[in-house]
């Protein structure tokens, strides 16, 4: 919703979903930072990039979650787009001026769900589940500090060096990292991590909140 407001896009919610009126729409250059919920979702980057490439002025897109999420820009460059990539302690960012005229090209739809997670609560625990199929246990790292959980690892495709021609190449192979600010207070020293059937499950014992008590007024 915040992105739509900045872009001054007229929209309304109906029973069928979100309806956008783009008859008088002109994209606005802006800086986008993808980070943990409830910030701008990292999965939206490939969707807003073509829009910002038509916005007059200087724009940038920065990802503070994944180390290699900006790979889709290599695909956009096949269509004639130009940009510069900067790596900092916060993550990777791509900077570009627009509008840019692009042309048709054969591109790949890359996997944008490497490192996707689910988070839920039970009465006693906070549970984080991550899809890690293709990651060996020794290539997986889980750490927690001051309420920030980090899951990182490497997706291994095995040996495909003898491939002479690729027909479909959609899977993401390589390093990934996901950082999550835990939504509730947990006992960081009371944690269990289990890797089974390609799913990593990290369970924390929650810190019990004291029940409200009545205060007598003097």
C-alpha positions in Angstrom: 0.0 0.0 0.0 2.8 2.4 0.8 4.4 1.8 -2.6 1.1 2.5 -4.3 0.7 5.7 -2.3 4.2 7.0 -3.3 3.4 6.2 -6.9 0.1 8.0 -6.6 -1.7 5.0 -8.0 -5.5 5.2 -7.6 -6.7 1.8 -6.1 -9.6 0.4 -4.2 -10.4 -3.0 -2.6 -13.4 -5.0 -3.8 -14.7 -8.5 -3.0 -12.6 -9.7 -6.0 -9.4 -8.1 -4.8 -7.4 -4.9 -5.5 -8.5 -2.8 -8.4 -6.0 -0.3 -9.9 -6.9 2.6 -12.1 -3.9 3.3 -14.3 -5.5 5.5 -16.9 -3.7 8.7 -15.7 -0.7 6.9 -14.1 2.8 8.2 -14.6 5.6 6.3 -12.7 7.7 8.2 -10.2 11.4 7.6 -9.6 12.1 6.4 -6.1 14.5 4.4 -3.9 13.2 1.0 -2.8 14.6 -1.0 0.2 13.5 -4.6 0.5 13.7 -5.9 4.1 11.9 -8.1 6.7 8.1 -7.9 7.1 6.4 -5.4 7.3 8.8 -3.6 5.1 8.8 -3.8 1.3 8.7 -7.5 0.3 11.8 -8.8 -1.5 9.6 -10.9 -3.8 8.1 -7.7 -5.3 11.4 -6.5 -6.8 11.1 -8.1 -10.2 7.6 -6.7 -10.4 8.4 -3.1 -9.7 11.8 -2.9 -11.5 10.2 -2.7 -15.0 7.8 0.0 -13.6 10.7 2.1 -12.3 12.6 1.7 -15.5 9.9 3.9 -17.1 10.0 6.5 -14.3 11.9 9.7 -15.2 14.9 10.3 -12.9 17.3 8.3 -10.7 16.0 5.2 -8.9 17.5 2.4 -6.9 16.5 -1.0 -5.4 18.3 -2.4 -2.4 17.9 -5.9 -0.9 18.9 -6.3 2.8 17.9 -9.9 3.1 19.3 -12.1 0.3 22.9 -11.9 -0.8 22.2 -12.6 -4.5 18.6 -11.5 -5.1 19.4 -9.0 -7.8 20.3 -11.6 -10.4 17.1 -10.7 -12.3 18.9 -7.5 -13.4 21.2 -9.6 -15.5 18.1 -10.8 -17.3 16.8 -7.3 -17.7 20.1 -6.2 -19.2 19.4 -8.7 -22.1 16.6 -6.3 -23.0 18.9 -3.3 -23.2 18.7 -1.9 -19.7 21.8 -0.4 -18.0 22.5 -0.1 -14.3 25.2 -0.2 -11.7 25.4 -2.5 -8.7 26.8 -1.5 -5.3 27.6 -3.9 -2.5 27.7 -2.5 1.1 27.4 -3.9 4.6 23.6 -3.6 4.3 23.4 -5.7 1.2 23.3 -5.2 -2.6 21.7 -2.3 -4.4 21.2 -1.5 -8.1 21.1 2.1 -9.3 19.7 3.3 -12.7 18.4 6.3 -14.6 15.1 6.2 -16.5 13.2 6.1 -18.7 15.0 3.4 -20.6 14.0 2.0 -23.9 14.2 -1.8 -23.9 13.6 -4.4 -26.6 12.4 -8.0 -26.6 14.7 -10.7 -25.6 14.7 -14.3 -24.3 15.0 -14.1 -20.5 14.8 -16.5 -17.5 12.3 -16.3 -14.7 14.6 -16.9 -11.8 13.6 -18.6 -8.5 12.8 -15.8 -6.1 11.8 -18.1 -3.2 15.3 -19.3 -2.2 15.2 -19.0 1.6 11.5 -18.6 1.9 10.2 -19.2 5.5 7.0 -19.8 7.5 6.7 -18.5 11.1 3.9 -19.4 13.5 3.2 -19.7 17.3 1.8 -22.3 19.6 0.9 -21.8 23.2 4.5 -22.4 24.3 6.7 -22.0 21.3 7.6 -19.8 18.3 8.4 -22.0 15.2 10.3 -21.0 12.1 10.3 -23.3 9.1 12.5 -22.9 6.1 12.6 -24.8 2.8 16.1 -26.1 2.5 15.8 -28.9 -0.1 19.2 -29.3 -1.8 21.2 -27.9 1.2 23.5 -30.3 3.0 23.5 -30.2 6.8 27.2 -29.1 6.8 26.4 -26.3 4.4 23.7 -24.8 6.7 24.2 -22.2 9.4 21.6 -20.9 11.9 22.3 -18.1 14.4 20.3 -16.0 16.8 21.4 -12.6 18.4 19.2 -10.0 20.1 16.0 -11.3 18.6 17.4 -11.5 15.0 17.4 -15.0 13.5 19.7 -15.7 10.5 19.5 -18.8 8.3 22.2 -19.1 5.6 23.5 -21.9 3.5 24.4 -23.1 0.0 22.1 -24.8 -2.5 24.1 -27.5 -4.3 23.2 -28.7 -7.8 25.8 -31.5 -7.8 28.1 -32.0 -10.8 26.7 -30.6 -14.1 30.0 -29.6 -15.6 29.5 -32.0 -18.5 26.3 -30.3 -19.7 26.7 -29.1 -23.3 23.3 -27.4 -23.7 20.7 -26.2 -21.2 17.0 -26.4 -22.2 15.5 -25.1 -19.0 17.4 -23.4 -16.2 15.1 -22.0 -13.5 16.5 -23.3 -10.2 18.7 -21.2 -8.0 22.0 -22.7 -7.0 24.5 -21.0 -4.7 24.6 -19.1 -1.4 21.5 -17.7 0.3 20.9 -15.9 3.6 17.6 -14.9 5.3 17.4 -12.6 8.3 14.3 -12.4 10.4 13.4 -10.2 13.4 11.4 -12.6 15.6 7.9 -11.2 16.2 7.7 -12.2 19.9 10.1 -12.5 22.8 11.8 -15.9 23.1 14.4 -17.6 25.3 17.3 -17.6 22.8 19.2 -20.3 24.8 16.3 -22.7 24.6 16.2 -23.5 20.9 16.0 -26.6 18.8 16.9 -26.9 15.1 15.9 -30.0 13.1 16.6 -30.7 9.4 14.3 -33.3 8.0 13.0 -34.1 4.5 14.4 -30.8 3.1 12.8 -28.7 5.8 14.6 -26.8 8.6 12.5 -26.4 11.7 13.7 -24.0 14.4 11.7 -23.9 17.6 12.1 -21.4 20.5 10.4 -21.4 23.9 8.5 -18.2 24.3 9.0 -15.8 27.1 5.7 -15.8 29.1 4.2 -12.4 29.5 3.1 -11.5 32.9 -0.7 -11.2 33.2 -2.1 -7.8 33.9 -2.8 -7.1 37.6 -5.1 -4.6 39.1 -3.4 -1.6 40.7 -5.1 0.0 43.7 -5.4 3.8 43.5 -4.4 5.5 46.8 
